[in-house]
Amino acid sequence: MTQSIQYIQEQLQGIYPPEEIKSFTKILFENICNIPPYQQVFHKDIELSELQKQKLQEAVTRLKSHEPIQYIIGSTYFYNRDFLVEPGVLIPRPETEELMEIIVRENQNKPVRILDIGTGSGCIPITLNLEIPESTVYSADISEDALCVAQKNIAHNKASVSLIHCDILDDTAIPRLPQQLDIIVSNPPYVMESEKSGMENNVLVHEPHLALFVPDEDPLLFYNRIADLGHTLLKEGGKIYFELNALLAQESAEMMISKGYKHVNLHKDLFGKLRFLTAIR
């Protein structure tokens, strides 16, 4: 195992910071070789099979092209649960876990009807269904690839979520969406095209642009649409929860107020950025 550790460090040196290389090493040995972290520390004399060495080399090659480690091992943790991820779905972010905290705290033990818009891996609807056991949860996405991954995660986490394949920007989708909802939640595409220059290659090259970017000339495209849908789909007093582009937080709040929503509030994430919006119909 010592030789393989040295190989990983040598191959990734100068591409990633030393601490990140250590983290990658631990993750690769645990997920590819089934060697838990404590054995990596105390049993460095473990002999790897040729197949394990080959898989490690393949993983390192992918890391050298800046492919996210989550795609390489095929999973990530979100809200203390394991979620399968594949190219074609956005990798769940820690900030979205904070949004889950807000929703769960405000709706615990209530028989709420929830629609998540923008399924992705399914981390949002699955988490809400499992953390709010009396909930009825639906989730809609335009991407068949995303819905396929979400269906795997529903089974993997033993959740109950109804998936809907539709384009929410298309009026013909409206009859297929559930009504009399208590909650609409969405973490839609919100990164402006002009922000690409400041983004890391692992995101730009490997994660799905469909789930990330909106045109500069209409950055609130999805928020506007979902706010309009809320007047049709939400009960009176129903809530909308958004994850936001912090650069557009105030503009997003003003838009919601202009559309007649009440108690529009912005919430900061752990980094102090205005990242979430809550509002009541």
Long-range contacts (C-beta under 8 A, 24 or more apart in sequence): 1-29, 1-33, 1-35, 1-40, 1-43, 1-44, 1-45, 1-46, 1-47, 1-48, 2-44, 2-45, 4-29, 4-48, 4-53, 4-56, 5-44, 7-56, 7-57, 7-60, 8-56, 8-60, 11-60, 11-64, 12-60, 12-63, 12-64, 15-63, 15-64, 15-66, 16-63, 24-63, 24-69, 27-69, 27-73, 28-56, 28-59, 28-60, 28-69, 28-72, 28-73, 31-73, 31-75, 32-56, 32-59, 32-73, 65-205, 66-200, 66-201, 66-202, 66-205, 66-206, 67-202, 67-205, 67-206, 68-202, 68-203, 68-206, 68-207, 71-206, 78-121, 78-123, 78-127, 79-123, 79-127, 79-131, 81-126, 81-127, 81-130, 81-157, 82-156, 82-157, 83-121, 83-122, 83-123, 83-126, 83-153, 83-156, 83-157, 84-121, 84-149, 84-152, 84-153, 84-156, 85-121, 85-149, 86-145, 86-149, 87-206, 87-207, 87-208, 88-143, 88-145, 88-146, 88-149, 88-208, 89-120, 89-121, 89-143, 89-145, 89-146, 89-149, 89-150, 89-208, 89-211, 90-120, 90-121, 90-207, 90-208, 90-211, 90-212, 91-121, 91-207, 92-120, 92-121, 92-123, 94-270, 95-243, 95-269, 95-270, 95-275, 96-123, 96-124, 96-187, 96-243, 98-269, 98-270, 98-275, 98-276, 99-124, 99-185, 99-187, 99-241, 99-243, 99-275, 99-276, 100-124, 100-127, 100-128, 100-131, 102-241, 102-267, 102-276, 102-278, 103-128, 103-132, 103-183, 103-185, 103-241, 104-128, 104-131, 104-132, 106-239, 107-132, 107-135, 107-182, 107-183, 108-132, 109-134, 110-134, 110-135, 110-182, 111-135, 111-136, 112-136, 112-182, 112-183, 113-138, 113-178, 113-180, 113-181, 113-182, 113-183, 114-138, 114-181, 114-182, 114-183, 114-184, 114-185, 115-139, 115-140, 115-177, 115-178, 115-181, 115-183, 115-184, 115-185, 115-233, 116-140, 116-184, 116-185, 116-186, 117-141, 117-168, 117-184, 117-185, 117-186, 117-188, 117-222, 117-226, 118-186, 118-187, 118-188, 118-189, 118-211, 118-222, 119-143, 119-146, 119-147, 119-150, 119-163, 120-146, 120-149, 120-150, 120-187, 120-211, 121-146, 121-149, 121-150, 121-153, 122-149, 122-150, 122-151, 122-153, 122-154, 122-159, 122-161, 123-153, 124-185, 124-187, 125-150, 125-159, 125-161, 126-150, 126-153, 126-154, 126-157, 126-159, 126-161, 128-185, 129-159, 129-160, 129-161, 130-157, 130-159, 137-161, 137-162, 138-162, 138-163, 138-164, 138-177, 138-178, 139-163, 139-164, 140-164, 140-165, 140-166, 140-168, 140-173, 140-177, 141-165, 141-166, 142-166, 142-167, 142-168, 142-210, 143-208, 143-210, 143-211, 146-208, 146-211, 168-222, 168-225, 168-226, 168-229, 169-221, 169-222, 169-225, 174-229, 174-232, 177-229, 177-233, 178-233, 179-232, 179-233, 180-233, 180-235, 181-233, 181-234, 181-235, 181-238, 182-234, 182-235, 182-238, 182-239, 183-238, 183-239, 183-240, 183-241, 184-226, 184-229, 184-230, 184-233, 184-234, 184-238, 184-239, 184-240, 184-241, 185-240, 185-241, 185-242, 186-222, 186-226, 186-240, 186-241, 186-242, 186-243, 187-242, 187-243, 188-222, 188-223, 188-226, 188-242, 189-213, 189-214, 189-221, 189-222, 190-214, 190-219, 190-222, 190-223, 190-243, 190-244, 190-245, 190-248, 191-245, 192-216, 192-219, 192-245, 192-247, 195-247, 219-245, 219-248, 220-248, 220-251, 220-252, 220-255, 223-252, 223-255, 223-256, 224-255, 227-255, 227-256, 227-259, 227-261, 228-259, 230-261, 230-281, 231-259, 231-260, 231-281, 234-281, 235-281, 236-281, 237-280, 237-281, 238-280, 238-281, 239-278, 239-279, 239-280, 239-281, 240-277, 240-278, 240-279, 240-280, 240-281, 241-276, 241-277, 241-278, 242-276, 242-277, 242-278, 243-275, 243-276, 244-274, 244-275, 244-276, 244-277, 246-273, 246-274, 246-275, 249-273, 249-274, 249-275, 249-277, 250-274, 252-277, 253-277
